[in-house]
């Protein structure tokens, strides 16, 4: 991790996690809680997950970050927490793993883990984005459901052998996967609010997609990939659903495109100007509002699929029209 010159950031006192939560994230959480048997499964999984034991694993095998161990990471996390006005600073560990990864786990007292590969890959500002991303998970309460999902994944082999009892759990897993992908989009927004530099946030996704070959990359081409991915036809839309069905994270190119779309929409700039939702108004936020926002978000996604279908129907109609004209002309010549 290389050091970059420090710069000032706009503090966001009292900011609510609603500021960065993707509409479909909030909506998916509402849907998860409405799933039949979800509360029962959550309580059962809470009993199976020994949070203290997992923390002891990292305490015994990884490096706990403080002012003397990875002091730069310790400072960055403190600054991120100050910018996002986080009431509590989670523990942070560095784990020996060459694969660049970061996660927030735990049900009662979440903690953050970043791998040595991530530390090596990113500079200070890029790591600020990652720590802001993970802190966003913690403040939004994502760690509870992420922990549940990981536990269910571990048990999926056993559960799949249960003919009927496993059906409900598989439905919950599918909902958790969908929610998890949306939660990553939320956390990316938190990371951007923490670093307050869109170019840095995009650079992180470019590095994660390429393995760090930033000198060989071009931002315009990178985002052109995202546009091509999103503007695929109906057949590719179906394939994309199958490809991401069991993924906890969206693809890196997609995440960058989603984050840039949020910036372009103007909400990010308004929030930096102080017009953001605050924690003291959280109680006034209604479930129906979250569900409506989620419906609008999914509606936009469905509209893109409809557009692909419309293009396909239009092309097919054009082809059929041309074929009919050719057939009519052929038959007319035969009659002559």
LUMDRENNU-293531 format. One line per 4 residues: number of its first residue (from 1); their letters; for each residue x, y, z of N, C-alpha, C, O. Coordinates in pm, whole numbers. Atoms other than C-alpha are relative to their C-alpha. Layout:
REM LUMDRENNU-293531
NUM) A) X,Y,Z,X,Y,Z,X,Y,Z,X,Y,Z; ...
//
This chain:
REM LUMDRENNU-293531
1) XXXX) 85,-119,0,0,0,0,89,123,0,174,140,88; -80,-121,9,149,332,-108,-75,119,60,-198,122,61; 57,-115,-68,93,662,70,-26,113,-98,58,144,-182; 38,-113,83,-89,949,-101,-14,124,88,-41,112,207
5) XXXX) 15,-123,-79,-98,1316,10,-140,12,57,-239,-17,-11; 129,-14,-65,-376,1384,259,-75,120,-57,-14,219,-98; 81,-114,44,-664,1609,156,-124,6,89,-162,-94,151; 115,-19,-87,-966,1749,336,-125,-63,-60,-138,-73,-182
9) XXXX) 127,58,41,-1310,1588,321,-113,65,76,-94,116,187; 118,-59,-63,-1658,1710,400,-52,-96,106,-90,-208,73; 59,88,-102,-1774,1567,736,-151,-9,-20,-214,85,-67; 143,25,19,-2123,1420,732,-66,-34,134,-107,-148,155
13) XXXX) 52,27,-135,-2251,1456,1091,-145,-47,-2,-230,10,-71; 136,51,-14,-2558,1253,1180,-54,-71,-122,-174,-98,-129; 49,62,123,-2576,1089,837,-60,-137,29,-5,-216,106; 67,130,-14,-2816,796,817,53,-96,-105,97,-55,-212
17) XXXX) -40,101,99,-2727,471,645,-94,2,-120,-59,-49,-226; 92,-12,113,-3032,544,429,60,83,-113,18,73,-228; -62,-84,102,-2810,794,247,71,-83,-105,73,-47,-222; -77,80,96,-2604,520,87,-69,-130,-37,-22,-200,-127
21) XXXX) 63,129,30,-2842,226,85,-73,4,-133,-160,89,-156; 66,15,129,-2945,124,-264,-147,-34,25,-176,-114,114; 143,28,-23,-3329,120,-292,-31,-149,3,-111,-194,85; 27,144,4,-3325,-249,-382,60,-72,120,15,-181,155
25) XXXX) -57,55,-122,-3106,-318,-77,-105,9,111,-135,-91,177; 103,-17,-103,-3369,-174,156,-122,-85,-31,-180,-148,58; 116,79,38,-3646,-340,-41,23,-149,19,-68,-222,61; -32,142,-17,-3469,-677,-35,-3,-39,148,-47,-148,183
29) XXXX) 6,28,-143,-3431,-654,342,-145,-13,46,-178,-100,127; 143,10,-32,-3804,-590,368,-53,-136,-46,-127,-203,26; 46,128,55,-3866,-893,144,52,-118,81,-20,-214,105; -58,108,-80,-3630,-1111,347,-78,-21,129,-106,-134,169
33) XXXX) 70,10,-128,-3811,-1031,667,-142,-51,-16,-202,-101,79; 136,47,26,-4144,-1115,503,-3,-147,-42,-109,-208,-46; -4,140,41,-4025,-1458,388,-48,-91,114,-6,-76,229; 52,92,-99,-4212,-1733,567,114,-85,58,189,-150,-16
37) XXXX) -103,78,-66,-3983,-1895,822,133,68,14,226,11,69; -131,-67,-4,-3709,-1634,788,47,23,143,163,-4,175; -38,-27,-139,-3714,-1535,1156,46,-128,69,139,-126,149; -37,127,-62,-3699,-1901,1256,140,-43,-43,221,-86,39
41) XXXX) -133,36,51,-3400,-1968,1031,107,92,57,215,46,95; -98,-95,-52,-3225,-1651,1148,37,-34,144,154,-31,181; -27,34,-140,-3262,-1752,1513,80,-130,9,172,-141,90; -72,127,-1,-3144,-2106,1438,145,19,-41,236,-36,21
45) XXXX) -135,-25,46,-2841,-1983,1245,81,81,101,202,62,114; -69,-78,-103,-2758,-1735,1521,56,-93,107,165,-71,159; -48,95,-99,-2732,-2028,1758,116,-83,-52,206,-120,25; -107,80,58,-2508,-2222,1517,128,80,-19,238,25,-12
49) XXXX) -116,-84,27,-2277,-1927,1448,60,48,132,-3,125,205; -68,-41,-123,-2030,-1884,1734,90,117,-34,205,100,-75; -74,-119,38,-1920,-1527,1680,130,15,78,232,59,25; -119,-11,-83,-1675,-1538,1967,112,-92,-52,229,-55,-52
53) XXXX) -99,94,53,-1503,-1843,1817,62,53,-129,183,41,-149; -53,-54,126,-1471,-1677,1475,96,115,28,201,124,-35; -89,-110,-36,-1321,-1366,1632,131,-54,56,238,0,26; -121,58,-56,-1075,-1585,1824,90,-57,-110,213,-54,-99
57) XXXX) -80,50,112,-966,-1744,1494,86,111,-57,206,93,-78; -76,-113,55,-865,-1404,1357,95,59,103,203,105,69; -88,-50,-105,-724,-1295,1690,126,-84,11,233,-34,43; -114,90,-11,-499,-1600,1685,79,-20,-127,193,-65,-122
61) XXXX) -68,31,126,-411,-1617,1315,28,122,-87,107,112,-181; -18,-120,83,-427,-1263,1173,59,112,86,94,91,202; -54,-116,-71,-302,-916,1271,-113,97,30,-182,144,-60; 99,-100,-36,-533,-690,1467,62,138,-16,168,167,40
65) XXXX) -52,-133,33,-485,-335,1343,-19,94,119,-127,100,178; 8,-104,-102,-406,-65,1598,101,109,-34,151,114,-146; -90,-111,31,-185,242,1629,146,-44,-14,231,37,-51; -137,49,15,128,21,1628,13,-112,-104,123,-140,-151
69) XXXX) 1,103,102,28,-257,1387,-86,50,-117,-205,79,-101; 65,-63,115,-62,-135,1039,-60,135,40,-180,159,24; 51,-129,-50,-87,218,1180,-71,84,-107,-163,159,-75; 67,-76,105,-183,365,842,-144,-46,-18,-234,36,-33
73) XXXX) 136,52,8,-485,136,818,-83,46,120,-201,80,106; 68,-45,-121,-574,228,1176,-44,146,-14,-155,182,23; 33,-142,19,-562,599,1089,-110,16,-103,-203,94,-84; 100,-12,106,-762,552,770,-139,-41,49,-238,25,17
77) XXXX) 130,43,-52,-1038,361,948,-58,106,93,-178,133,89; 46,-106,-89,-1058,632,1212,-52,120,-77,-154,179,-40; 44,-113,82,-1084,901,945,-130,-30,-73,-217,56,-86; 123,41,68,-1349,708,755,-118,5,97,-226,54,63
81) XXXX) 106,-2,-101,-1552,664,1074,-39,143,37,-155,172,63; 28,-140,-31,-1521,1034,1143,-81,65,-112,-175,140,-85; 72,-58,114,-1638,1129,793,-144,-48,-3,-236,31,-26; 134,57,3,-1937,894,810,-70,10,135,-182,-39,151
85) XXXX) 57,-21,-133,-1998,987,1175,-49,-131,62,-158,-139,118; 34,130,-57,-1997,621,1282,16,4,151,119,50,202; -3,-8,-146,-2078,586,1650,102,-95,60,158,-68,167; -90,101,-55,-1860,277,1697,99,-45,-106,62,-63,-222
89) XXXX) -106,42,92,-1530,174,1539,17,-152,11,57,-201,116; -16,146,-7,-1526,-198,1450,147,-39,2,233,36,-44; -136,52,7,-1214,-407,1500,36,-28,-145,-50,-61,-227; -50,22,136,-999,-444,1189,116,-97,6,207,-80,87
93) XXXX) -105,101,6,-780,-744,1103,57,-7,-142,-15,14,-240; -64,29,127,-529,-811,825,34,-148,0,108,-196,86; -19,143,10,-530,-1175,717,96,-33,-114,91,31,-219; -97,40,103,-251,-1347,521,-71,-77,-110,-107,-193,-94
97) XXXX) 67,60,115,-409,-1416,183,33,85,-120,1,204,-121; -40,-81,116,-273,-1307,-156,-118,48,-85,-101,139,-166; 117,-41,78,-626,-1276,-301,-57,128,61,-87,130,180; 53,-126,-54,-752,-916,-266,-147,-16,41,-234,-32,-44
101) XXXX) 136,14,-50,-1060,-941,-46,-18,84,126,79,119,194; 35,-66,-125,-1238,-760,236,-139,-45,38,-222,-71,-50; 132,43,-44,-1536,-859,447,-30,55,138,61,89,215; 48,-39,-132,-1742,-757,747,-88,-112,50,-187,-146,-14
105) XXXX) 72,115,-50,-1867,-1043,961,-34,19,147,25,102,217; 41,-8,-140,-2040,-1095,1294,-145,41,11,-195,118,-71; 142,-31,-18,-2394,-1074,1424,-24,100,111,-113,185,100; 20,-91,-112,-2361,-890,1753,99,116,-2,62,230,24
109) XXXX) -103,-103,5,-2034,-700,1715,85,-23,-125,189,-88,-117; -71,26,125,-1921,-698,1350,144,51,2,174,151,67; -138,-46,16,-1552,-671,1264,39,-15,-147,-22,-92,-221; -43,-7,140,-1369,-604,938,129,-80,-18,217,-77,68
113) XXXX) -121,74,35,-1110,-830,774,40,40,-142,-42,33,-234; -55,-23,134,-890,-727,479,118,-93,-17,191,-120,78; -111,91,26,-643,-961,316,128,77,-32,124,194,-69; -128,-61,33,-275,-891,268,6,35,-149,71,133,-187
117) XXXX) 6,-30,142,-343,-905,-107,-66,133,-28,-24,205,-118; 68,-128,16,-581,-611,-76,91,114,45,95,219,-20; -92,-103,-50,-327,-413,128,110,28,-102,148,143,-124; -106,-17,100,-61,-475,-137,-52,68,-127,21,143,-191
121) XXXX) 55,-46,127,-292,-387,-426,-32,150,-2,-16,216,-104; 58,-134,-2,-428,-50,-312,90,103,67,171,71,154; -66,-109,-70,-286,289,-218,-91,50,112,-199,-6,133; 74,-46,-117,-409,488,82,-143,41,-34,-237,1,34
125) XXXX) 132,-50,34,-700,659,-91,-91,-112,-47,-211,-112,-17; 79,114,43,-816,337,-253,-40,-86,119,-152,-138,124; 33,75,-121,-798,161,83,-105,74,83,-186,12,152; 103,-78,-69,-1003,445,230,-139,-36,-56,-236,-50,19
129) XXXX) 127,39,63,-1276,355,-20,-44,-138,50,-161,-157,84; 33,135,-44,-1260,-14,80,-44,0,146,-142,-66,181; 38,-6,-142,-1272,66,453,-135,69,18,-215,30,103; 131,-65,-3,-1563,303,393,-109,-95,-44,-219,-96,12
133) XXXX) 93,102,48,-1734,25,198,-34,-97,113,-152,-125,138; 24,98,-107,-1691,-220,486,-69,63,121,-155,1,182; 67,-68,-110,-1791,34,750,-147,24,-35,-234,17,51; 138,-14,44,-2103,100,542,-79,-127,24,-194,-122,68
137) XXXX) 64,128,-29,-2184,-272,568,-35,-9,149,-146,-46,186; 18,13,-144,-2140,-259,946,-112,91,50,-198,48,127; 99,-96,-48,-2350,55,1001,-140,-37,-51,-238,-17,21; 130,39,56,-2629,-74,773,-54,-130,59,-170,-166,35
141) XXXX) 44,127,-56,-2645,-401,964,9,-115,-97,-53,-220,-76; -12,105,100,-2547,-603,659,69,-125,54,43,-236,8; -82,112,-46,-2307,-821,856,-85,-115,53,-49,-232,39; 88,104,-53,-2594,-1008,1022,-45,-93,-112,-37,-215,-99
145) XXXX) 53,79,109,-2738,-1122,690,111,-64,-83,94,-173,-136; -114,60,69,-2399,-1177,526,47,-124,75,79,-226,14; -43,114,-82,-2305,-1405,816,-98,-115,-16,-57,-231,-27; 102,103,20,-2633,-1591,778,16,-66,-136,10,-189,-146
149) XXXX) -17,55,135,-2578,-1633,403,121,-93,-6,112,-203,-61; -120,84,3,-2224,-1765,449,-22,-131,74,28,-236,33; 28,121,-76,-2348,-2010,710,-90,-95,-80,-69,-216,-80; 89,82,82,-2626,-2131,481,74,-62,-118,48,-177,-155
153) XXXX) -80,55,110,-2379,-2172,195,79,-121,47,88,-222,-22; -77,111,-56,-2165,-2392,418,-87,-124,23,-41,-237,10; 91,112,-28,-2469,-2603,503,-82,-43,-120,-164,-134,-110; 86,24,115,-2615,-2605,153,3,-146,-46,-99,-198,-92
157) XXXX) -9,139,41,-2490,-2956,78,-90,-89,82,-155,-180,30; 87,79,-88,-2672,-3098,379,-146,34,-26,-231,-54,-34; 139,-43,18,-2984,-2890,322,-59,-48,-131,-179,-76,-139; 51,42,131,-3012,-2989,-44,-46,-145,1,-123,-187,-86
161) XXXX) 41,140,-8,-3051,-3351,61,-135,-19,68,-191,-128,68; 132,7,-64,-3368,-3267,253,-106,29,-105,-110,140,-157; 92,-17,113,-3653,-3318,1,-90,122,10,-97,201,-84; 96,-109,-12,-3908,-3068,134,48,108,96,30,227,70
165) XXXX) -44,-97,-99,-3756,-2903,437,103,96,-55,114,210,-8; -103,-87,56,-3473,-2766,225,-54,103,-97,18,197,-132; 55,-93,98,-3706,-2586,-15,-10,141,54,26,237,-14; 12,-132,-62,-3777,-2300,224,135,65,19,151,185,-3
169) XXXX) -134,-53,-21,-3410,-2262,306,62,44,-132,129,147,-137; -53,-38,131,-3317,-2257,-65,-64,129,-49,1,210,-115; 66,-125,38,-3576,-1984,-121,62,117,75,82,225,18; -64,-104,-80,-3421,-1784,161,140,29,-52,183,144,-58
173) XXXX) -134,-19,55,-3075,-1842,15,-4,83,-128,79,172,-147; 13,-75,125,-3188,-1713,-324,-27,148,29,30,236,-35; 29,-139,-37,-3331,-1401,-160,123,66,61,149,184,37; -122,-55,-62,-3012,-1355,42,105,32,-106,173,135,-96
177) XXXX) -95,-29,108,-2797,-1380,-271,-37,129,-72,48,214,-98; 46,-120,69,-3009,-1117,-444,23,123,88,73,226,40; -24,-113,-90,-2998,-892,-138,148,31,10,187,148,8; -143,-21,-18,-2622,-943,-99,58,81,-115,140,170,-92
181) XXXX) -51,-76,115,-2554,-816,-451,-41,147,9,38,235,-24; 45,-139,-14,-2762,-504,-384,70,67,117,99,187,111; -70,-57,-115,-2595,-455,-45,140,46,-38,190,143,18; -132,-43,46,-2259,-436,-223,-7,136,-70,85,217,-58
185) XXXX) 17,-129,65,-2391,-147,-432,-18,109,105,34,220,90; 16,-96,-110,-2497,26,-110,135,33,63,167,149,84; -128,-19,-66,-2157,-25,48,98,78,-88,181,153,-37; -83,-79,91,-1986,114,-262,-31,148,14,59,232,8
189) XXXX) 38,-140,-20,-2182,435,-210,56,53,130,102,168,136; -59,-42,-128,-2069,448,153,149,23,-18,203,120,36; -142,-18,24,-1711,401,36,29,129,-74,128,197,-45; -19,-124,74,-1747,689,-208,-24,121,90,51,219,82
193) XXXX) 23,-110,-93,-1895,915,61,116,15,98,142,124,148; -114,-5,-91,-1595,825,276,123,60,-66,194,141,-6; -120,-50,68,-1326,895,18,-25,130,-75,66,212,-92; 43,-123,69,-1521,1168,-170,84,31,-124,119,145,-151
197) XXXX) -73,-14,126,-1334,1106,-493,-44,-113,-93,7,-224,-83; 49,106,89,-1522,915,-767,111,-71,-78,104,-192,-98; -108,62,77,-1201,857,-965,69,-109,81,107,-213,27; -61,101,-87,-1054,671,-667,-87,-124,9,-38,-236,0
201) XXXX) 93,113,-10,-1364,454,-629,1,-83,-128,5,-206,-123; -3,73,127,-1363,365,-999,132,-75,-16,135,-186,-70; -132,61,12,-992,291,-981,8,-131,79,73,-226,36; 1,124,-80,-1052,32,-707,-63,-113,-80,-10,-223,-83
205) XXXX) 66,105,78,-1293,-159,-928,83,-40,-122,84,-157,-160; -87,33,113,-1055,-137,-1221,115,-89,44,153,-182,-26; -109,83,-51,-776,-279,-1008,-49,-140,36,18,-239,7; 52,131,-39,-994,-558,-870,-34,-84,-123,-19,-206,-121
209) XXXX) 33,73,123,-1106,-651,-1222,124,-48,-73,122,-151,-140; -120,28,80,-752,-650,-1363,113,-65,80,209,-116,22; -111,48,-81,-540,-762,-1070,103,106,29,209,77,85; -88,-111,-37,-378,-422,-1043,80,61,-112,167,144,-86
213) XXXX) -78,-51,112,-245,-348,-1392,-55,134,-48,-99,148,-162; 66,-126,28,-363,11,-1378,63,74,-117,-7,143,-192; -68,-68,112,-101,141,-1624,-47,-50,-136,-32,19,-236; 47,59,125,-250,-88,-1889,-150,20,-22,-207,-37,-115
217) XXXX) 145,-16,8,-608,27,-1834,-37,141,-44,41,235,-34; 54,-128,43,-822,306,-1971,-143,11,51,-225,-77,25; 131,-15,-62,-1126,440,-1785,-113,2,-102,-218,-57,-79; 104,-8,103,-1322,517,-2102,-33,-138,-55,-150,-173,-72
221) XXXX) 22,136,51,-1275,165,-2235,-65,-87,107,-150,-171,77; 54,79,-110,-1353,19,-1894,-151,22,13,-228,-74,26; 143,-28,-11,-1689,196,-1875,-75,-39,-128,-194,-69,-123; 62,49,123,-1757,108,-2240,-36,-147,15,-138,-192,-37
225) XXXX) 32,140,-29,-1741,-255,-2126,-131,-10,76,-217,-91,44; 122,1,-80,-2007,-179,-1868,-123,30,-84,-227,-34,-66; 112,-34,87,-2230,-18,-2130,-36,-118,-90,-154,-149,-108; 26,116,86,-2191,-317,-2361,-66,-112,78,-156,-180,27
229) XXXX) 58,105,-85,-2270,-555,-2074,-147,29,28,-231,-61,22; 136,-37,-38,-2584,-363,-1978,-94,5,-119,-215,-17,-103; 86,-17,117,-2713,-313,-2333,-10,-127,-84,-34,-121,-205; 8,127,71,-2712,-680,-2426,-145,-34,-33,-237,29,18
233) XXXX) 134,36,42,-3010,-850,-2589,-68,-90,102,-11,-121,207; 80,78,-94,-3280,-1060,-2424,68,-132,37,65,-173,152; -67,126,-27,-3085,-1384,-2459,111,19,102,126,-61,195; -107,-27,-95,-2788,-1230,-2279,-55,40,136,8,13,238
237) XXXX) 61,-36,-128,-3021,-1089,-2012,-32,-124,81,-11,-127,202; 28,126,-68,-3132,-1441,-1930,129,-66,46,137,-117,158; -129,58,-37,-2773,-1564,-1933,60,71,121,119,7,208; -55,-75,-112,-2672,-1286,-1695,-67,-39,131,-1,-49,235
241) XXXX) 70,44,-121,-2940,-1392,-1448,55,-133,49,72,-154,169; -54,131,-37,-2803,-1746,-1456,143,12,53,182,-60,145; -140,-16,-41,-2442,-1626,-1420,14,55,140,107,19,212; -13,-64,-131,-2507,-1419,-1109,-87,-65,107,-86,-21,222
245) XXXX) 98,60,-91,-2766,-1646,-948,59,-35,136,-3,-10,239; -62,43,-126,-2525,-1780,-685,123,83,34,217,33,97; -111,-90,-32,-2291,-1482,-660,-43,98,108,-153,153,104; 29,-97,-106,-2274,-1266,-348,33,142,-42,-18,237,17
249) XXXX) -42,-132,46,-2113,-976,-539,-32,18,-148,-18,-76,-226; 10,-29,144,-2197,-810,-871,139,1,-61,239,11,11; -128,-9,68,-1921,-808,-1132,59,140,19,-14,238,34; -69,-127,-28,-1659,-535,-1085,-37,108,-100,-56,224,-61
253) XXXX) 34,-99,102,-1740,-362,-1415,-141,54,24,-166,173,7; 137,-41,-27,-2109,-356,-1324,-5,92,122,-78,192,122; -2,-84,-120,-2035,-213,-979,49,140,-31,-7,238,19; -51,-132,36,-1832,70,-1127,-104,79,-78,-123,198,-54
257) XXXX) 103,-67,80,-2107,150,-1377,-116,45,88,-168,155,69; 108,-36,-91,-2372,147,-1103,38,121,86,-44,210,109; -45,-110,-85,-2164,379,-887,7,130,-79,-30,236,-29; -6,-120,83,-2103,621,-1173,-142,52,-30,-164,173,-37
261) XXXX) 138,-40,25,-2477,622,-1246,-57,77,120,-131,174,104; 45,-69,-122,-2542,722,-883,60,141,7,-9,236,44; -66,-132,1,-2289,1006,-911,-67,91,-103,-98,207,-74; 59,-80,107,-2438,1125,-1240,-142,43,33,-189,147,-15
265) XXXX) 138,-34,-37,-2788,1124,-1088,-7,122,92,-113,182,106; -5,-121,-80,-2677,1403,-854,-17,-17,149,5,78,225; 24,21,-143,-2756,1245,-519,129,13,81,130,72,189; -131,-8,-68,-2389,1212,-424,39,145,26,83,178,136
269) XXXX) -37,-141,-15,-2327,1584,-482,-90,69,102,-43,150,182; 92,-59,-98,-2640,1680,-285,37,-39,141,30,44,233; -37,46,-133,-2526,1470,8,124,73,52,130,111,169; -119,-74,-42,-2184,1636,15,-35,145,34,35,209,113
273) XXXX) 46,-135,-31,-2373,1967,21,-82,7,127,-126,115,166; 70,2,-128,-2547,1858,342,-145,-45,-8,-209,-63,95; 141,40,15,-2886,1753,198,-13,-152,1,-54,-211,-98; 7,145,-11,-2871,1394,322,-94,-39,115,-115,40,207
277) XXXX) 85,45,-111,-3107,1189,542,83,-20,126,197,-66,121; -71,8,-128,-3013,1196,909,-59,-108,90,-176,-145,80; 40,111,-87,-3027,930,1176,-120,35,87,-201,-52,118; 110,-37,-89,-3269,1128,1390,-136,-2,-70,-239,19,-7
281) XXXX) 127,14,73,-3531,1087,1115,-25,-144,-43,-121,-171,-116; 15,139,42,-3486,711,1073,-134,-58,42,-195,-135,-33; 126,56,-49,-3793,634,1282,-118,42,-86,-219,-28,-92; 109,-49,83,-4008,839,1046,-3,-67,-137,-103,-58,-209
285) XXXX) -6,69,130,-3896,636,742,-90,-123,5,-80,-204,98; 97,109,0,-4169,390,648,45,-114,-89,123,-96,-182; -28,119,81,-4147,39,510,-57,18,-140,4,-26,-238; 61,-18,132,-4381,139,228,86,86,-90,92,62,-211
289) XXXX) -89,-83,79,-4139,408,116,116,-82,-55,152,-69,-172; -111,85,44,-3854,156,103,-47,-97,-108,23,-119,-207; 52,94,99,-4072,-91,-85,-28,70,-133,-2,15,-240; 28,-76,122,-4180,177,-333,128,32,-75,135,20,-197
293) XXXX) -128,-32,62,-3822,283,-395,61,-125,-64,117,-119,-173; -51,125,55,-3723,-80,-445,-75,-38,-127,-15,-83,-225; 80,32,118,-4010,-130,-687,41,85,-119,48,37,-231; -45,-88,110,-3896,171,-890,133,-47,-55,155,-47,-176
297) XXXX) -132,46,43,-3540,37,-897,-12,-126,-85,49,-134,-192; 17,122,78,-3647,-309,-1013,-77,27,-128,-57,-39,-230; 74,-37,120,-3889,-145,-1255,92,51,-110,74,19,-227; -96,-51,98,-3601,37,-1423,80,-114,-61,107,-116,-182
301) XXXX) -74,116,51,-3408,-289,-1450,-87,-81,-96,-40,-124,-202; 90,75,86,-3711,-464,-1595,-24,72,-131,-37,9,-236; 19,-78,121,-3760,-181,-1841,115,-24,-98,94,-33,-219; -115,29,86,-3407,-244,-1971,-19,-136,-69,12,-152,-187
305) XXXX) 26,131,59,-3504,-608,-2022,-110,10,-105,-103,-54,-211; 107,-21,97,-3824,-497,-2195,54,64,-127,13,30,-239; -60,-65,116,-3618,-273,-2419,72,-102,-88,64,-98,-211; -70,105,76,-3406,-573,-2515,-102,-87,-74,-82,-124,-189
309) XXXX) 104,79,64,-3721,-771,-2582,-63,77,-116,-89,20,-222; 58,-83,105,-3865,-481,-2782,89,5,-122,41,-3,-235; -93,-1,114,-3552,-462,-2995,-5,-132,-75,-3,-136,-198; 2,130,64,-3567,-835,-3055,-128,-17,-83,-124,-66,-196
313) XXXX) 127,10,72,-3937,-819,-3151,2,89,-124,-48,51,-230; -9,-92,112,-3869,-517,-3372,83,-59,-112,46,-54,-229; -87,61,101,-3582,-695,-3546,-69,-118,-67,-59,-138,-188; 70,117,56,-3791,-1010,-3586,-111,44,-94,-132,-15,-200
317) XXXX) 107,-51,85,-4081,-808,-3723,57,50,-133,-1,29,-239; -64,-48,122,-3847,-642,-3970,42,-113,-90,25,-107,-212; -42,116,79,-3709,-975,-4079,-119,-68,-64,-115,-106,-181; 120,64,54,-4057,-1123,-4117,-63,85,-110,-111,33,-211
321) XXXX) 52,-88,103,-4169,-816,-4309,78,-12,-129,20,-17,-238; -84,15,119,-3875,-849,-4546,-26,-134,-67,-32,-143,-190; 26,133,55,-3942,-1220,-4586,-134,-2,-73,-148,-63,-179; 131,-3,64,-4308,-1151,-4663,7,74,-135,-51,30,-234
325) XXXX) -14,-74,125,-4214,-890,-4925,67,-86,-106,26,-87,-222; -71,87,95,-3971,-1137,-5084,-93,-110,-51,-94,-141,-170; 90,108,39,-4234,-1413,-5081,-109,52,-94,-143,-12,-193; 104,-58,86,-4502,-1185,-5229,55,27,-139,-9,-2,-240
329) XXXX) -60,-31,129,-4266,-1071,-5501,26,-128,-80,5,-131,-201; -25,128,67,-4169,-1432,-5580,-128,-60,-56,-132,-106,-170; 128,56,43,-4530,-1546,-5597,-57,82,-118,-115,25,-211; 52,-83,106,-4623,-1249,-5817,71,-31,-133,7,-37,-238
333) XXXX) -73,33,121,-4345,-1333,-6064,-45,-136,-56,-56,-155,-177; 47,132,45,-4463,-1696,-6070,-135,9,-69,-160,-60,-167; 132,-17,61,-4819,-1583,-6149,12,61,-139,-64,29,-230; -19,-64,131,-4690,-1368,-6432,53,-103,-101,77,-69,-217
//
